[in-house]
């Protein structure tokens, strides 16, 4: 391709130091749709409903969602500003390296990159494992002699379902990469139809009546044994999990037309859209909520199928309402696999992961980083084995995913605010001005709170089963990253190429 025929975005990417290797086939709305699908709010909230129910009840659900939505809007604003300056598939990892002082940039980028990759992979694992657990509990709406259809499933049976879902979610972006944008567009309409059906049905039928508004917005009954304030905070994991994937879309920058403009808009627009969708889902569910003390005792930790059955008074009706969420879970898993493979590939092409020569290859026939996708799948399947030792394994997957992504988002924001004094933001295509400083401070404060908060077990009385293994997985990944840096990275890792400084003209190129 001649320089004259080359897209402007590819020219900008080369100026940042990279050779364009992926097809740019996404528009602004398609990136917004992907942001929505990565979060898949109706599904994400449904699979983590047990957290606010255990830690406080309906008030924890509704107000926790509003609080975290506002926080994540600040995180999104912070990422949007920096992404408008450095729109690469390396995302926050590349941004951290580019903005850090020379004396510490290799270490800060290494920490951010490993956190971003680990966060993408563990969030993908959490999504696929949640779909497996949700499917099992959905089958339990059908009973025989008072026993749910899948109530006596063994751990290996649940794992096999997880295995099947994981294979499907990886096969779709492998063999259908060019149709993913159509799948995401379909998912938007599917979600709209599905959520409408759910909300209308449970509110109109309301087999056991409806809760008063006072209960929905003020009832707070912690059941975990923690002090009330701390319990409320732990319950925020539901909202944090549903919204934390929004920044993963930065890994798609090299497949987007005019990424310096479109991706920042999509990050902000995706969070706003998801915040609204969350309220549409949560408030109606709160109006038909059964006794929370009963819901938190469900072994699978998936209370929504029981809630739908309680609201409709009919097993078949409840299962029909669960189908849109199950399909959305598969589509969400597919989106997460796609984003995770891109960020792993971007980190590998800079030589930061063992086996980088293999992982940085783009499959010429499929036009995707196939090897990086395979690595992610293998790690997910291995970590899924934790379920054989603890049925609370899903807590670890969801919690550690939020922790890693939150840490990775905070890294470029921290170096931008503390070392660069935000000077580079003026040269990008998205500048929030004074509001941006506020967003940066909120983003960093949230990181400091989220890491210890989401490592905590749901219950104050900790057993082998109720232990939150997020901290174990977190420390494990950090240990691997530290050892690899000591063995290889310190002497060999140079970081990503910075190319020439085009930030002063980036927005002009992409107008």
N, C-alpha and C positions, 0 to 999 in steps of 0.2 A: 504494500500500500504506500503510495507516495505521500509526502508531507501535506500536499494540498488536499488530498482526499481523506486524510486522517481526521477522525472526530476530534474536536477541541478537547474533550475530556481525556482522550488518550494522550494528546500533547501535554496536558497538565500532569498526567500520571507519569510520563517519561521524565518530566521536569522534576518530579519528586524522587526519581531514581529507579522506577520500575518499568518493565516492559509489559504492555497490555497483552493479556493472555486469555481473558474471558470476554464473552459477547455481552455488549450493553443492550439489554432487551427490556429494561424496566422504566416506566414513566413514573412521575410523581405519585399519581394515585395508586399505581401498582406497588410502590414502596410503602405507602400508607396502609394498603391492604395487608402487606406482609407484616408490618408492625402490629396490626390488629391480630393477625393470625398467630404471630409469635407469642402474644399474650393470651389470645383466645379466652378472654375474660369470663364468659359464661361457663366455659369448661374449667378454667383454672380456679375460679371461685368455688365451683361445685366439688372439685376433688380435694380442696383444702378446708372445707366448711367445718371440719371438726375442731380446728384451732380456735376460732372465736367462740364456738359453742362451749368448749372446755374452759376457756379463759374468761368468759364474761357473758355470752349470750347475744341477743339481738342487737343491743346497743354497741357491743364490741364489733359486730359485723358492719353495721351501717356507718358509725362514726369513725371506726378504724379505717374503713375504705376511703372516706372523705379525707382524713388526715394524710394517709399515705399517698393518695392521688395528688394532693397538693405538693407533697414532698417530691414525688417522682416527676412532677411537672417542672420543679426546679432542677432536678437532675437532668431531665431531658433538655431544658434550656441551656444548661452548662455544656452538655455534649454537643448540642446543635451548633453552638458558637464555634467550638474548636473543630468540629467536623467540617465546617464550611471553609476552614483554612487548610486542613490536611485530610482530604477525602480519599483514603486508600482502604484496601481490604484489611490492612493491619489494624484499622480502627484506633481504639484507645491506646493500643500498644505502640503504634507508630507515633501517635501524637505525644505520648509521654517521652519518647526518645527525642523527638524533634524539639520539645520545649524545655527539656532539662538542661542544666549547666553541664559542660563537658566532663567535669570531674565526677559526676554521679549518674550520667545518662545511661550507661550500660546496665547498672544495677537497677535503677528505677524502671527501665524498659523491661528488664528481665522479670522483675516482680509483677509488673502489670501484665505482660504477655502471658506468663504462666497462669496468672489469676483469670485472665480473660478466656484462655483456652479451657482451663479446668471448669470455669463457670458455664461456658457454653455446653460442654460435654455433660456435666452433672445436671444441668437444667433439662437437657434433652432426655437424660436418663429418668429424671423425675417425672417428666411428662408421659413418657412411654410406660413407666411403671404404674403411674396413677391411672392410666387408661386400663391397664390390666386389673387393678384393684376395683376400679369403678365398674368394669364389665362383670366381674365376679359378684359384686354386691347388687348389680342390676338384675342378675339372674335370680337373686334371692327374693325378689318381689313375688316370685311364684313359689308357693309353699305346698308341701305335701305332709299332712299330719302335723302341721305347725313347724315344719323344718324347711328352711329355704333350699332351693334347688342346688345351690353351690355352697351351702353352709358348712359342709364337711369336707370341702376341698383341702387337700394337703398342700404344703409349701411348694412341692415340686410341680403341682398342677398349676398353681398361680404363676410360677416361674416360666412354665412352658407357654402360658398365654402371653406373658411379657415377652418371651423370645419371639413368638409369632408376630406380635405387634411391632417389635423392634425391626424385624426383617422387612415387614411391609413398609414401615416408615423410611427405611433406607432404600428399598427397591424403587419407590416412587420417584425420588429425585435422581436416582441413577439412570433409569430407563425413560423417565418422562420429564427431564430437565426443561426442555423447550415448552412444555405445557404447564409448568408450575404457576406462571402468572395467571393462566386461565383457572387453575384450581383455586388460587387465592381469591380471585374475583367471585367464583362460585361460592366459596366459603363465606364471603360477606353476605350474599343473599340468603344462603342456607342458614346463617346465624340469625339474620333478621326474621326469617320465617319461623325458625325453631324457637327463638326466644319469645316471639309473639304468641305462639301456640302454648308455650309453657305458662307464661304470665296470665294469659286470658283463662286458660283451663283451671289452674289452681285457685285463682281468685273467684271465678264464677262458681265452680263446683264446691270448693271449700267444704268437703264432706263433714268435717268436724267443727265447722265454723271458722270465724276469723278473729285474730287477736285485735285488741284495741290499739289505736295509734300510740297511746302512751307506752304500752308494752314494747312496741317495735322500736321506739326511739329512746327509751329510758331504762328498760329492764337490763340490769347488770348483776348477774349471779355467778361469780367465779366458782369453779368446781375443782380447781387444780391444787388448792392448798397454798398458793402464793399470795402475798399481800395484793390488795385490789389493784393498785397502780401498776405494779410489776406484771400482774396477770394480764391486764389490759394490753400492755406493751408486747408481751409474748404473742398475744392473739393477733397482732398486726402482721404476723407471718403470712396469713392468708392473702392480704392485700399486697404485701411486698412480693410474694411469689408470683402473683398474677400480673404484676406490672414490671418486674425486674428485667424481663426479656426485651424490653423496648429498645435498649441500647445495642442489642445484638445485631440490629439491622445495619450498623456501621460496617460490618464485614461484607456487605453487599455493594459497597461503593463502586467497585470496579465492574459491576454489571448494571449500573444505573446511568442513564443519560443525564448530563449536567449534575453530578453528585454533590458539588459544592453548594448547590441551591436546593436540589430536590430532597436529598437525605435529611438535612436539618429541618426542612418543612415537615417531612414525613415523621420524624421523631416526635416533634411537638404535636402534630396533628393526631398521631397514633395514640399518644397518652390522653389527649382530650377526648378522643372517640371512645377509648377504653374506659375512662373515668365515668362517662355518661352511661355506657353499657353496663358497668358494674352496679350502678344504682338501680337501673331498670330490672336487673336480676335479683339483687339482694333484698330490696324492700318488699316485693311481693312474697318472696319466700319467708321473710320474717313475719308476715301477716298470717301465714298458715303453719307456723312452726309448732311441732309437737313438743312434748316435755324434753328440754335439752339434756337432762340427767339420763334419760333413756338413750338418746342419740349418741352420746359420748361413749356408751358402753359397747357400741357395735365393733366387733373385732377387726374388721377391715379398715376402720377409720373413715368410712365413706357413708355419711348419713343422708345424702341427697336422695338416693333411691327410696329410702324409708319415708322421707318427707313427702315425696311425690305420691307414694302409695297412701299415706295418711291423708293427703289433701284430696286425692281423687276417690279414695275408697275402693279402688279397683286395680288389680295387679296388671292386667293387660293395658289399661289406660296409662298407668304409671310407666310401664316399660316403653310405650310409644313415645312418651315425653322424654325419655332418657336417650332415645336413638339419636336425636340431633346433637346431643352432647357427646355421645360416643364417636360419632363421625367427625365432629369438630376436634376431638382429641387426636384422632388419626391425622387430620390435616395439620394440626398444631405440631405434632411430632415430626411430620414431614418438613415443615418450615424450620423447626429447630435443628434438625439434621443438616439441612442446607446451610444455615448460618454457621453452625459449628464446624462443618467441613471447610468453609471459606476461611474462618479465623485460624484454624489449625494449619491450613495450607499457607496462609500469609505469614504465620510465625515460623513455619518450617523453611520457607524460601530465604529467610535471613539466617538460617543455620542454627536456630535456637532449640531444636528438639532432636533427640537421638533418632537417627535414620532420616535426617532431613533431605538427603539426596533422593530418597524414595518418596517421601511425603510431599515434596514440592512439585512433583510432576503433575501436569494436566493431561488427562486422558484425551488424546487427539480425536478419538472417535465420538466420545460422549461429551467432550468439552466441559468436564468437571474435574475437580481434584479427587479422583476416585480413591486413591491410596489414603488420603487424609480422612475420607469418609469411613473407610474400612477400619482405620485405627480407632476412631471415635466409637464405632459399633462394638469393637472388641472390648474396649475399656468399659462401656456401659454394661455389657453382658457379664463381665467379671465382677463389677461392683454390685450388680444385681444379686450376686450370690450371697451378699450380706443378709438377704431376706431369710435364708435358711437358718441363720443364727438368731435373728430378731425380727419379729413381725412389725416392729417400729422402724424398720429400715427406711421406709418412705420419708419419715421425718428427717433422716440424715440427708437423703437425696435432695429434697426440696430446700432444706435449710442451708446446706453447704453451697447449693447453686446460687441462692440469693447472696450469701456471704461473698463468694468469689466474684460475682458480677458487680456487686456494690463496691468492693475493693478496687476492681479494675476501672470502674467509672470514676472513682475518686482520684486515681493517680494522675491523669492528665489535667484534671481540674485543679489539683493541689499545686502542681508545678507551674501551671498557667497563672494562678493567683499569687503564689508565694515567690516564685523566681522571676517570672516575666512581667508581673504587674499588669497582665492582660493587654500588653501593648500589641501583640500579634492579632488580637481580635479585631482591631480597627481595620486590618487589611483583608479580612474575610468578607463573606457575603451575608453574614448573619450576626448582627451585633445588638445585644439587648441593653447596652449602656449600663447605667447604675443598677437597673434591675438584674443585670447579669452578675454583678458582684454579690447581690443578695442571694441569687440562685447558687452561686459557687459556695457561699458560706453554709447554706442549708445542705447542699450535697455533701460537703465534708463532714458536717455534724452528723448527718444520717449514717455515714460510713462508720464513724466512731461508735455509734449506738448499735448499729445492726450486727456488727461482727460478734460482740459478746451476747447480744440479745438472742439471736437465732441459733446460738450454740447451747442454749438452755433447754433442759427437758420440759415437756409440757406440764408434768406433775412435780410437785415439790418432793414427794416421796419417790425416790428413783430406784427402779429395779433393772435387772438385765434386759427385760422386755421393753420398759418405758424409757430407757436411756436414749438420749439424743446423740447419735453417732456422727453428727455433722462435724463436731470438733475433731473426731478421729480421722475422718476423710480429709478435712481441711489440713490438719497437721501432716497427714500422709503425702498429699500433693506438694505442700511446702517443702517437706523433707526431700522429696525427689528433685524438686527444682533447685534446692540449695546444694545438694550433692552433685548434681550435674553441672552447676555453675563452678563448683570447687574443682571438679575433675576436669572439665573441658572448657566451660564458658569463660572463666577468668582469663585464660591465655588465648583463646581462639575467637570468642564472640565479639564481633565489632559493632553489632547493631544493624538496623536497617539503613540503606543508602538514603542520604538526604537530598542528593541531586543539587540543583541550583535553587536559590530562594525565589520562588514564583509567587509567594503569598501576596505581594503587593499588587499583582495583576490577575490573581486567580478569578476573582468575581467578574472582572471585565471579560476574561476569556469565555466565561460560561453564560454570559447574558444572552 
